[in-house]
Every structure is written in structure tokens, then in C-alpha cells.
Amino acid sequence: MKTLICVEQPPIYITNLPSCKPRSPTTLHPRTWKVHAKAKGCSRTQAKVQDGKIKSTETITRSKSFERKFGGDDDDKIPEVVFERMIVRILFYVGVPMVIGIAFLIVFNVAKEQHLWDVPLWLPLLTTFLTFGASALGIAYGTLSTSLDPKKKGSILGFEEAQKNWVEMWEEGDDDESRR
């Protein structure tokens, strides 16, 4: 039995970076694949260091233009009950068509192997396309068919909720465009 032996390589030192001038060489460790340098990074808090000790931290606030462009913390939060209901509906509307599509593929395979029916090649392709496509659409429909009211469970298939949520979704989109 052959054995593969890996020799540990020393870290790679990059002394000249084309776009920035670091104070010390940047080290790339081959096993961790992390860049180790004295960079500040992007964080919401900033520490003030004096005499090698952290004196205080201050929160960096986002600018008004950033808040308008990317949205602020004023977004409505989805209640946990509604979120769980939404996940169950998505799993149902994705899972059922996918299971049906896989079942069709198994039935076509067994029919062809047992010489019961010479299944044309386009039939498994078409059924896979339709069932897996319906499964992909199940993500959107599972979300739209969920009642957003935590107290109201909604209907089993969710047609009424989907119609209501569809209109509300497009109204919110029109309101966002008119603000720009």
C-alpha cells in the first residue's frame, strides 16, 4: 500500500503588495490559509489604544446615505412563529415535487430494465424538468403562501395568503422606487 507523505512547507512571505504598503511583511500560512497582517479590518466598533492598552471602544455609526441606500435597523422583523410556519411550507412545496420527480425517474428506470416499456429519452427529461422546476418555484410559493399574522394560521394550500402577500410585495416595491 502506498502512502502519501506531506512535507510541511514554510510560510510564504510577501514583501511587496501592489496596491498597499504594509508596515510588516504579510504572512500566508499554508494550513490555515489566513492572511496575518496588521490591518484594521471592517467592524462596527473601534478600540482606542494608548500605551499598548485598550482604553475605550466607540461604536462607528453608519452614515445617512448608507442607511437610505441599504436600509437601516427599522426593517420589520418576522415573528418566530411565522418564520417556522414559512419554513414548513417551503419544505413541503419543495419536497413534494422533488420526491415525485425522483419517483418518476425510479419508475422509468425499473420499466426500462425489466423490459416492460421502452421509455423514450425525452420523457424522463420532461418529467424531471417539470417536477424539479416546480420544486424550485416551491421556495417562492412557500414564502408567499404563509400568513404573516402570527395569530392567524391560514389555509392549507395558502391561495388567499399568496394573493394578499403578492399584492403587498409589489406595493412595497413601488413605494421603494418612488422614494429614490
Secondary structure, DSSP 8 states (H G I E B T S, - for coil): -----------EEE---SS---SS-EEE-TTT--EE-------SEEEEEETTEEEEEEE----HHHHHHH--TTS----HHHHHHHHHHHHHHHHHHHHHHHHHHHHHHHHHHTTS----THHHHHHHHHHHHHHHHHHHHHHHTS-S-TT----SS-HHHHHHHHHHHHHHHHHHHHH-
